[in-house]
């Protein structure tokens, strides 16, 4: 019996766990789900046969390695900063590893040893990154096979609230790791547009958002993701004049979050400056004071810094968050980002019957037989409720499917990879389609 070890039983792991449990009987797997919260594990696994709940502190070497030693394949759904702990043990103990997160420098440095040991590490195997890579590479490979020259590539993806569950002016609810929401865009962005490299600093990421039409929805706003340039050689699109990877939100979110960022409400290094703040109002007044080194309230700030036509919307967005309440600050908060996360988890919480929505859109321009053409490939997936979310489905299923294909010998690769190889994306996309994850393509 082969054993799959999953680290992490949080929001994005729900559908993955369901998939692994459903497949375990047919494939004769033992499933170990490891997390610090035993109740969370048992709520997800429901004491299913051939399933073990392992309560673990992943930072403890002995606990972590004892579990990894028992596995044939490991899936890490832990926060990105903890993946390296799992990865180095998987190398030492000769275990395959899957994650949904970006490859960081520490894991990249393990690549020679991963290859020399004949191991397969598949990272960026979730939604974005993940399904975006696979669906884009399928189109790119097909176009190149047909003799096309790709001139522009834009890939957009967002986790949003479904229209029928949209009940706040931000048009947003949290369906995944809330910390990632708070820190969105903090690395800035760099991409290629019209043959030129464009670099955007954090403070301008949301200010520079643009809109795109998505089939069946109102226009959405996009902001550029991190480092798009590093994916140009991976996608083999050096000839493209434009190459951009983005995140989608509703326009009002980007308008509001721009002011959130520029007021320093996502700051992670301001502990000493806010340590004596007792209430949300104290905190906001301290942040407003830092703008011009004088006392002011939010209304004066809006008058000075918000365009007149946007002021009613920005006021509505800030009022919804109740930032000036005389409520005590969370005791555990150590910085502004912690405070804002507590607010977001309350104000952007999904209710039991709420549905989230995943949207993805590839826009690709190309020349074939001397003529200019474009293809738009769109994906829309809705969740069932606040647990069986579209986010959990689109992040978890690629990992589960890949695990099955690796253990069954249908994917046979070695080394450190992301899912841009045809041997990975072709069978995974085929099974994703059976689960309703299907792109609609239009050529113009």
C-alpha positions, 0 to 999 in steps of 0.5 A, a space after each residue: 500500500 502506497 502512502 501519501 502524506 499531506 501537510 496542512 488541512 486548511 481552507 485550500 486543502 478541503 477538496 484535495 482531501 476529499 479527492 484523495 479519500 475518494 481515490 484511496 480505495 481504488 488505488 489502495 493508498 494510505 492517507 496521512 493528513 498532518 496539521 497542528 489542529 487535530 479537530 481540523 484534520 478530523 473535520 476534513 477526513 471524517 475518520 475515513 478508512 485508510 486515513 490517519 490524523 497526525 498532529 504535528 508541529 512542522 517546525 520540529 525536525 523529529 516529528 516532521 521527518 518521522 512522518 516523511 519517512 513513512 510516505 511514498 509521496 508528500 504534498 505540502 499545503 503549508 505556508 510557503 515559508 515552511 515548504 523548505 523544511 519539508 523539501 530538504 527532508 524529502 531530498 534527504 529521505 528520497 521522497 517525491 514532493 508536490 506543492 502549490 506554491 512558487 519555487 523559492 531560492 532555497 528549494 531551487 538550490 536543491 535542484 541538483 540533488 533532486 535530479 541526482 536522486 531521481 526524485 520528482 518535485 512538482 511545484 506551482 501545481 495549484 491554481 495560480 500558479 498551476 492551472 494557469 501554467 498548464 492551460 497557457 502552455 497547451 495553447 502556446 504549444 498548439 499554436 507553435 506546432 501550427 506555425 504561429 508566432 506569438 506577439 503578446 501574452 496576457 494571463 489573468 486570474 482571480 479568486 472572487 466572490 460569486 455575484 449571488 453572494 456579493 454583499 459588500 462594497 469591496 465586492 470581495 470575500 476571503 476563500 483562502 489564506 487571509 495573510 496572502 490577501 493582506 500582503 498582495 502586491 507587496 513584492 511590486 511587479 515587473 513585466 514586459 509591455 510593447 517591447 519594454 520592461 515595466 517595473 512597478 513599486 508596491 505603492 503603485 501596484 493597485 493605482 496602476 490597475 487596468 480593466 479587462 472584459 470577462 465573458 458574462 461578468 462586468 469588467 474586472 480590474 487587473 494588477 500585475 503579479 510579481 516577476 512576469 519576466 522570469 516566466 518568459 524563457 519557461 514559456 519560450 516566448 522571448 519573441 513576444 513584445 508583451 508578457 504579463 501575468 496578473 491578478 483579477 479583482 473588481 475595480 472598487 477593490 483596487 481603488 480602495 486597496 491603493 489607499 490601504 497600502 499608501 496609508 501603511 495599513 499593510 506595514 509589517 515593520 511598524 511595531 514600535 510606532 503603534 505599540 502604544 495604540 489601544 484602539 482602531 481609532 488610535 491606530 488610524 490616527 497614528 497612520 494619518 499623522 505619519 502622512 504629513 506629520 500633523 493631526 488629521 482625520 480620514 475626511 481631511 485625508 480624503 479631501 487632500 488625497 482622493 480624486 473628487 469623483 472617487 471620494 464617495 466610493 473610497 469613503 464607503 469602502 473605508 466606512 465598511 471596514 470600520 477603521 475608526 471604531 473605538 474597539 480594542 485592538 487585537 491583543 496578538 497584533 504586532 504590526 499594522 498588517 496583523 490588525 488589518 488581517 483581523 479586520 479583513 477576516 471579520 468583514 470579508 468572511 464568507 458565510 455558510 452558504 456563500 459561494 466564491 468564484 475563480 476566473 482565469 483569462 488568457 489573451 494571446 495575440 499571434 501571427 499565422 500565415 501572415 495574418 494577425 489573430 487573437 485567442 481568448 481562453 476563459 475559465 469560470 468556476 463557482 464554489 458550492 459553499 464556504 467549505 467546498 469552495 472554487 478556490 479549494 477545488 482549483 488549488 487542490 485538484 491539480 495536486 491530487 490528480 498529479 499525485 495519482 498520476 505519479 504514483 500510478 506511473 503515468 507521469 514519469 519525470 525527475 528533477 525540479 519542475 513546474 507543470 509546463 511539460 506536456 507530460 504533466 499538463 496533458 493528463 492533468 487538464 484532461 482529468 480536470 475537465 471531468 471535474 468541470 474545470 474547462 476553458 472556453 476558447 474564442 479565436 478572433 
